[in-house]
C-alpha cells in the first residue's frame, strides 16, 4: 500500500513506502529504456466455468491496415476468460457477405464475426463488422467506424466490447486503459496502456519514485504522488497535453489521491498537522479542508460512486481497518467501521455500482478480499500472498492488483467470482501501482 504509515506501523506493514522503495532500489533486474519493454505480457492462468465459443473471420482488406484488427479482437475475447476462439481456418469474410451460419455452427461456433477494412480519404480507414448468432441464425447487428491509423487499435477494442455486451449482457472494458508504474533503468515511469497492456505510453519519467496513480472519472487526467521534490507531493496530470497541476505540497507527507465522482475534488491523506488525516482539495489545488477527525492514522480515502461517503483506512480501533464517513466529513456524522473479519485490513476500493468493497487483508501474507457491503460476506479472490493496490474495472467484473509471482513483481487481474485470472508482466524488471481507467466518454 506504501502510503506512509506512522513509524509504529512500519515494521508490520510490508507495503510501507520506505520498504517498497528500498526493494525497488535494490532490485537486481533493471529494465531496458526502450518503450517496447514497457508493454505488458498477458498470461491466462484461470478461465471461467463456461466459455462462449465464437469464430472471428479475418476482416476483408485488413492487410492494407498497419495492424491486424482480428488478432486484437480474438485476443481480447479469449483473455477475458469468457470466450473460446473457434479457428476460422484462414477464412476471410466481409460483413456484407451472405454467411452460411449453419456451417459455422457445425464447426462449434455459437457466434460468428465478419468484417472489412477499407482505405478512406485523408489516410483514414473505414472499419465495418457484423456479429451473428449461429444458434438462432440471425444477425446481432454491427458498427461502422472511420478512423485514423492511430485509432485502429482502440477500434478493435470497441468491436470486442460490442461482442462482449451483445453475447454476455454486460458492458465490456477492452476499450478502457490502465496506468501503472515501472522502473526503467534508473528512472521510474508512469505508463498508460490499453487494457491488454499493449500500446504503452510514458506519461511521466522521473529519477524519483511515482506512486498511487488514480484516474479522473472522465479518463482524461491521472492524479499521482511523485517524490521528485524529495518528498511525496500530489499532482494532477492532463494526459492529452502533458501539463500538470500541483495539488498538494503541504508540510509532511502528501499521499493517496482519490477523485470525487464529479471530477471536481480529490480526497488526499496529509500529515501536515502531525498524524496523517483525510482532507478534501479542489482539483486545481485550492480549497483544502480536513474531513477526518481522529488522533489515529486516517489514510487511503476512496469516494463511494454516489459521492456521498468516503471509505478510508484507520487504526483508530487499535489496528488498521476500513471505515466509512460522510463525504462532507466527520463533523456531519461519525465514521463507521466496515471491515470486521481479520485484524488487519487496508486499501479500500469500491465497485462502480457501490455494492462491493475490495481490500487487502493480512492473513498468511497480504491477500485480496471482496466484501459484499449488503451483508458483510467476504470472499478471498487470490492464492498469492503479496497482493496490493486493488482497482476495479469500469464494469465492476474484474479487479486489477499488484502481486508477486515466481519472485517477480507483476500485475494480475481476477474476475469478481474468482474464476478468471490473468498475470500481466514486463519482459524484465518490476511493475507496480496499477489503476484501471474508467469507460471513455
C-alpha positions in Angstrom: 0.0 0.0 0.0 3.0 2.3 0.5 1.0 5.2 1.9 3.4 6.5 4.5 2.1 4.9 7.7 3.2 6.1 11.1 6.6 4.7 12.5 4.9 2.2 14.8 3.3 0.6 11.8 6.4 0.4 9.7 7.8 -2.9 10.9 4.5 -4.7 10.3 3.5 -3.1 7.0 5.2 -4.8 4.1 3.7 -2.4 1.7 5.0 0.7 3.5 6.5 3.2 1.1 10.0 3.1 2.6 10.4 -0.7 2.4 8.9 -0.8 -1.0 11.2 1.9 -2.4 14.2 0.2 -0.8 13.2 -3.0 -2.5 12.9 -1.3 -5.8 16.3 0.4 -5.5 17.9 -3.0 -4.6 16.2 -4.9 -7.4 18.7 -7.0 -9.4 16.8 -6.6 -12.6 16.8 -3.3 -14.4 14.5 -2.7 -17.4 15.7 -1.6 -20.8 14.9 2.1 -21.6 13.0 1.1 -24.7 9.2 1.6 -24.6 8.8 -1.9 -26.1 9.9 -3.3 -22.7 7.1 -1.4 -21.0 4.4 -3.5 -22.8 2.7 -6.0 -20.5 2.6 -9.6 -21.5 -0.7 -11.4 -20.6 -0.8 -14.9 -19.4 -4.1 -16.6 -18.7 -3.9 -18.7 -15.5 -7.6 -19.4 -15.0 -10.8 -19.2 -17.0 -14.5 -19.1 -16.3 -16.5 -22.3 -15.7 -18.2 -21.8 -19.1 -16.8 -20.2 -22.3 -18.7 -18.9 -25.2 -17.4 -20.4 -28.5 -17.0 -17.8 -31.2 -15.4 -17.6 -34.6 -13.9 -14.3 -35.9 -13.1 -14.4 -39.6 -10.2 -12.4 -41.0 -11.6 -9.0 -42.0 -11.5 -8.4 -45.7 -8.9 -5.9 -46.7 -7.2 -5.6 -43.3 -3.8 -6.4 -44.9 -3.9 -2.8 -46.1 -4.0 -1.6 -42.4 -1.0 -1.2 -40.2 -2.4 -3.5 -37.5 -4.3 -6.8 -37.5 -7.7 -6.0 -36.0 -9.0 -9.5 -35.9 -5.9 -10.6 -33.9 -6.7 -8.0 -31.3 -10.4 -8.9 -31.2 -9.7 -12.6 -30.8 -7.1 -11.8 -28.1 -9.4 -9.6 -26.2 -12.2 -12.1 -26.1 -10.0 -15.1 -25.1 -8.1 -13.0 -22.5 -11.4 -12.2 -20.8 -11.7 -15.8 -19.9 -15.3 -15.8 -21.1 -14.8 -16.8 -24.7 -13.3 -19.7 -26.6 -12.0 -18.8 -30.1 -13.0 -21.3 -32.8 -10.4 -21.5 -35.5 -11.8 -19.9 -38.7 -9.3 -21.8 -40.8 -7.9 -18.7 -42.5 -11.3 -17.7 -43.8 -11.7 -14.0 -44.9 -15.3 -12.8 -44.7 -16.7 -9.3 -45.2 -19.7 -8.0 -43.2 -21.6 -7.8 -46.5 -21.2 -11.5 -47.3 -24.0 -14.0 -47.4 -22.8 -16.1 -44.5 -23.7 -19.8 -44.1 -24.3 -19.6 -40.4 -25.2 -23.3 -40.2 -21.7 -24.3 -41.3 -20.2 -22.1 -38.6 -22.5 -23.7 -36.1 -21.4 -27.1 -37.3 -17.8 -26.1 -36.6 -18.7 -25.4 -33.0 -19.2 -21.6 -33.1 -22.2 -20.2 -31.3 -21.4 -16.8 -32.7 -19.6 -15.5 -35.8 -18.0 -12.2 -36.7 -17.3 -10.9 -40.2 -15.9 -7.5 -41.2 -13.8 -5.3 -43.5 -11.2 -2.7 -43.5 -11.2 -0.2 -46.4 -8.9 2.8 -47.1 -10.8 6.1 -46.9 -10.0 9.8 -47.5 -7.1 11.6 -45.8 -5.3 8.4 -44.9 -8.1 7.1 -42.7 -9.7 3.7 -42.7 -13.3 2.6 -42.7 -13.9 -0.4 -40.4 -17.1 -2.3 -40.5 -18.2 -5.5 -38.8 -21.3 -7.7 -38.1 -22.0 -10.1 -35.4 -24.1 -13.2 -35.9 -25.9 -15.7 -33.6 -25.4 -19.0 -35.3 -27.8 -20.8 -33.0 -30.7 -18.5 -33.7 -29.5 -18.0 -37.3 -29.7 -14.2 -37.0 -27.7 -11.0 -37.1 -27.0 -9.2 -33.8 -26.0 -6.0 -35.5 -22.7 -4.3 -36.1 -21.0 -0.9 -36.3 -19.0 1.2 -38.7 -16.0 3.4 -37.9 -14.0 5.9 -39.9 -10.7 6.4 -38.1 -7.1 7.5 -38.4 -4.4 4.7 -38.4 -3.6 5.5 -34.8 -7.2 4.8 -33.7 -7.3 1.3 -35.3 -6.2 -0.5 -32.1 -8.9 1.2 -29.9 -11.4 0.4 -32.7 -10.6 -3.3 -32.4 -11.2 -3.0 -28.6 -14.5 -1.3 -29.2 -15.6 -4.1 -31.5 -14.6 -6.6 -28.8 -16.7 -4.6 -26.3 -19.7 -4.7 -28.6 -19.4 -8.5 -29.0 -18.9 -9.0 -25.2 -22.0 -6.9 -24.4 -24.3 -8.4 -27.1 -23.4 -12.0 -26.1 -23.0 -11.7 -22.3 -25.3 -8.8 -21.5 -22.5 -6.9 -19.7 -20.6 -3.9 -20.9 -17.0 -4.8 -22.0 -13.9 -3.0 -20.8 -11.5 -3.7 -23.6 -11.5 0.0 -24.8 -10.5 1.2 -21.3 -7.0 2.0 -20.3 -4.6 1.0 -17.5 -2.0 3.0 -15.6 0.9 1.5 -13.8 4.5 2.3 -12.7 7.6 0.6 -13.8 11.3 1.1 -13.1 13.2 1.5 -16.3 16.9 1.7 -15.8 17.5 4.2 -13.1 14.2 6.0 -13.9 10.6 5.5 -12.8 7.9 5.7 -15.4 4.2 6.3 -15.1 2.7 4.4 -18.1 -0.7 4.5 -19.8 -1.6 1.4 -21.8 -4.6 -0.2 -23.5 -6.5 -2.7 -21.3 -4.5 -5.6 -22.7 -1.2 -4.0 -21.6 -0.2 -3.0 -25.1 0.3 0.4 -26.7 2.0 1.7 -23.6 2.9 5.4 -23.5 5.0 7.2 -20.9 3.1 9.9 -19.1 5.9 10.8 -16.7 9.5 9.8 -16.3 11.5 10.6 -13.2 14.6 9.8 -11.2 12.4 9.6 -8.2 9.5 7.2 -7.3 6.0 7.7 -8.5 3.1 6.0 -6.6 -0.7 5.9 -6.3 -2.0 6.8 -9.8 -5.7 7.4 -9.8 -7.9 8.1 -12.9 -10.3 11.0 -13.1 -13.9 10.0 -13.8 -13.7 11.2 -17.5 -10.4 9.3 -18.1 -8.6 12.4 -19.2 -6.4 13.0 -16.1 -4.4 11.0 -13.7 -3.6 12.1 -10.1 -0.4 10.6 -8.6 2.2 11.1 -5.9 5.7 12.0 -7.1 8.9 12.1 -5.0 10.8 14.4 -7.4 10.8 17.1 -4.7 12.5 14.6 -2.4 9.1 14.2 -0.5 5.7 12.9 -1.6 3.7 15.5 -3.5 0.3 15.1 -5.2 -0.1 16.2 -8.9 -2.9 16.0 -11.4 -1.6 15.2 -14.9 -3.6 16.0 -18.1 -2.9 13.1 -20.4 -3.7 14.9 -23.7 -1.4 17.9 -23.1 1.1 16.5 -20.7 0.5 19.5 -18.4 0.0 19.0 -14.7 -1.2 20.9 -11.7 0.4 20.7 -8.2 -2.5 19.8 -6.0 -0.9 19.3 -2.6 2.6 20.1 -1.3 1.8 20.6 2.3 4.3 20.1 5.1 5.0 16.4 5.7 3.5 13.7 3.5 1.0 14.2 0.7 -0.4 10.9 -0.5 -3.3 8.7 -1.6 -5.3 10.9 -4.0 -8.8 9.8 -4.9 -11.2 11.6 -7.2 -14.8 12.6 -6.4 -17.3 11.2 -8.9 -17.8 14.6 -10.5 -14.1 15.1 -11.0 -14.1 18.4 -9.2 -12.3 17.4 -5.9 -9.7 15.0 -4.6 -9.6 13.3 -1.2 -6.0 13.1 0.0 -4.1 11.9 3.1 -1.8 14.6 4.6 0.4 14.6 7.7 0.6 18.4 7.8 -1.0 18.5 11.3 1.1 15.6 12.7 -0.7 12.3 12.4 -2.0 11.5 8.9 -5.6 12.6 8.3 -8.0 12.8 5.3 -8.5 16.1 3.5 -10.5 17.4 0.6 -9.0 19.6 -2.0 -10.2 21.0 -5.3 -8.6 19.5 -8.4 -6.7 22.9 -9.0 -5.2 22.7 -5.6 -7.5 25.2 -3.9 -9.9 24.9 -1.0 -8.0 22.4 1.2 -10.2 21.2 4.1 -9.6 18.5 6.7 -12.5 16.0 7.0 -11.4 13.2 9.3 -11.1 13.9 13.0 -9.1 11.4 15.0 -5.9 11.1 16.9 -5.0 8.0 15.0 -3.8 7.5 11.4 -6.6 8.0 8.8 -5.4 7.4 5.2 -6.2 5.8 1.8 -9.5 7.7 1.2 -11.8 6.5 -1.6 -15.0 8.1 -2.7 -18.1 6.0 -3.0 -19.6 6.0 -6.5 -22.5 8.2 -5.4 -20.2 10.7 -3.9 -22.0 10.8 -0.6 -19.4 8.9 1.5 -15.7 8.2 1.7 -14.1 4.9 2.7 -10.7 5.1 4.4 -8.2 3.1 6.4 -7.7 3.9 10.0 -6.1 2.4 13.1 -8.3 4.3 15.5 -9.6 1.0 16.8 -6.0 -0.2 17.5 -5.2 -1.9 14.2 -5.8 -1.0 10.6 -9.4 -1.4 9.5 -11.7 0.2 6.9 -14.2 2.8 7.9 -16.8 4.9 6.1 -17.7 8.6 6.8 -19.8 11.2 5.1 -18.1 12.9 2.2 -18.6 16.2 4.0 -16.5 15.0 6.9 -16.9 13.6 10.4 -18.5 16.8 11.6 -21.5 15.6 9.6 -21.6 12.1 11.1 -19.2 9.8 12.9 -17.2 7.3 10.9 -18.5 3.7 10.9 -16.3 0.7 10.8 -16.9 -1.5 7.7 -14.5 -4.5 8.0 -14.7 -6.9 10.9 -13.2 -10.2 9.5 -9.4 -10.2 10.2 -7.3 -7.9 12.4 -5.5 -6.0 9.6 -7.5 -4.7 6.6 -6.3 -1.9 4.3 -6.5 -0.4 0.8 -10.3 0.0 0.3 -11.7 0.2 -3.3 -15.4 0.4 -4.0 -17.0 -1.3 -7.1 -18.6 1.0 -9.6 -22.1 0.0 -8.5 -21.2 0.6 -4.9 -22.2 -2.9 -3.8 -18.7 -4.4 -3.1 -15.6 -3.5 -1.3 -12.2 -4.8 -2.4 -9.4 -4.6 0.1 -6.2 -6.2 1.2 -6.1 -8.3 4.4 -3.1 -9.7 6.3 -3.6 -13.4 6.7 -0.6 -15.6 6.0 0.6 -12.8 3.7 -1.3 -10.0 2.1 -4.4 -11.2 0.1 -7.1 -9.6 -2.0 -10.6 -9.8 -0.5 -14.0 -8.9 -1.7 -16.8 -8.0 0.7 -20.5 -7.7 -0.1 -21.5 -4.5 1.5 -25.1 -5.5 1.9 -24.4 -8.5 4.2 -20.7 -8.4 5.1 -19.9 -11.7 3.4 -16.2 -11.8 2.5 -14.6 -13.9 -0.3 -10.9 -14.4 -0.9 -10.1 -14.0 -4.6 -6.4 -15.0 -4.9 -3.9 -17.7 -4.0 -1.0 -15.3 -3.9 0.4 -13.7 -0.7 1.8 -10.3 -1.7 -1.2 -8.6 -3.1 -1.6 -4.8 -3.0 -3.2 -1.8 -4.8 -6.6 -3.3 -6.0 -8.5 -1.4 -8.7 -11.9 -2.3 -10.2 -12.6 -2.4 -13.9 -15.2 0.1 -15.1 -17.8 -2.7 -15.4 -17.1 -4.0 -11.9 -16.5 -7.5 -13.1 -12.7 -7.6 -12.7 -10.1 -6.4 -10.2 -6.6 -5.4 -11.2 -3.9 -5.6 -8.5 -0.2 -5.9 -7.9 1.4 -9.0 -6.5 4.5 -11.3 -6.8 4.6 -14.4 -8.9 7.8 -16.5 -9.2 9.7 -13.9 -7.3 8.8 -11.1 -9.7 6.6 -8.1 -9.1 3.7 -8.3 -11.6 0.2 -7.1 -12.1 -2.7 -9.5 -12.0 -6.4 -9.4 -12.8 -9.1 -11.6 -11.3 -12.8 -11.7 -12.0 -15.0 -10.9 -9.0 -16.2 -14.5 -9.0 -12.5 -15.6 -8.7 -12.7 -17.9 -11.7 -10.9 -15.9 -14.4 -7.3 -14.9 -13.7 -4.5 -13.2 -15.7 -1.0 -12.3 -14.9 0.5 -9.2 -16.6 4.3 -8.9 -16.5 7.1 -7.0 -18.2 9.9 -8.6 -20.1 12.2 -7.7 -17.3 12.0 -5.6 -14.1 9.1 -4.9 -11.8 5.7 -3.3 -12.3 3.5 -1.9 -9.6 0.8 0.6 -8.6 -1.9 -0.4 -11.1 -5.1 1.6 -11.7 -7.8 0.6 -14.1 -9.3 3.5 -16.0 -13.0 4.4 -16.5 -15.2 4.0 -19.6 -14.0 6.6 -22.0 -16.5 9.4 -22.7 
